[in-house]
Amino acid sequence: YVMDGGAKSPLWRRITASVLGAPVHYLPAGEKGSGFGTAFLAGVAAGLWEFSYIKTLVGQGEVTEPEPAWIPVYDALYRVYRDTYLRLEDLYPRLGGGDAQR
């Protein structure tokens, strides 16, 4: 489920669905945004309501399906990202400050 911000863009939703390899459900909540989402998830965690209750509160917008041709491209790029991350992982502490001079 997505709402507000970048989720207002159909292209953003298509990219997100393709990266995840799963449909993205757009919730047309107006300007409620992330504060509303955070409060809602806190209610789910506290056992006040089920996650599916969100549709009752904000309605169900359109469902964006992944673009099948894009999925292998994003999968390949993710593998490159993971390889890069693992190869540079030892350098990350140096970016944090203390020993950045070395």
N, C-alpha and C positions, 0 to 999 in steps of 0.2 A: 504494500500500500504506500502511495506517495501523495503528498499534498503541498501546495504553496511553492514558492521559490521557483527553482528550475523545473519542477514537476508541471508547471503551467505550459511548458513547451512540449508539443507532440514529438518533436525530434528528440529531445532529452529523454522522454519516456521510452521511445523506440530504442535509443542507444542503451539505456539502463536495462530494458527487457532483454536485449540481445547479449549484453555483458553477463547478465545473470542466467540467461537461458531459460527464463520463466516469464509468464505474463506479469505486467505491472498494472495494478488497480489504482486509478486516479480518483482521489476523493476531493470533490469540489467544495472545499470548506471555506472559501472566501479568503479572508485574511487572518484566519485563526492561527495558522502556522505552527512552528515548532514548539512553542510554549504549550499550545493545546495538545499536541502529540505527546509531549513529555508528561503532562498531567494525566493524559489518558493511559499511557503505559504504566504510570505509577499506580493507577487504579486497577489495572490488570494484575500487576505484581502483588498488590495488596489483597487480591481476590474479591474486589468490589464488583467486577463485571468480567465477562469474557471478551476476548479480542474482537470477535465478530460484532460486538455491540457498536463499534465505530460506524458501521454503515447506517445504523439507526440515527446516530447523532449528526452525521455530516452528509449522508446520502451516498449513493453509489454512482460514480462517474463512469467514464469509459474504461475499458480494459485494453491495454496496448500489448499486442503479441510481439515476441521477438522477430526480428528479420532473419530468416533462416540462413541467408547467404552471409550475414555479418558474424554469426556465431563462431565459425572456425577462425576468422580473422582476429576476433577478440581473444579467443582461446590461445592462439599463437602469440599474440602480444603479451598476454598474461604470463606465459612461460618465459618470455624474454625478461619481463619485469622481475619475476621470481629469481631467475638466474643472476640478474644484475644485483638485486638486493642481497642475495647470499654472498656474492663475490665482494661486495662493499661493506658488508655488515661490521667487520672489524674496524672500519674507519668512522662509523657513526659517532662513537663516543668523542672523538676528536672534534667533531662539528659542534659539540655541546659547549665548548668553551675552554675549560681548564687546560688542556694540553694541545690546543689548536695551533700553537706556535711550532710544534715538532713536524 
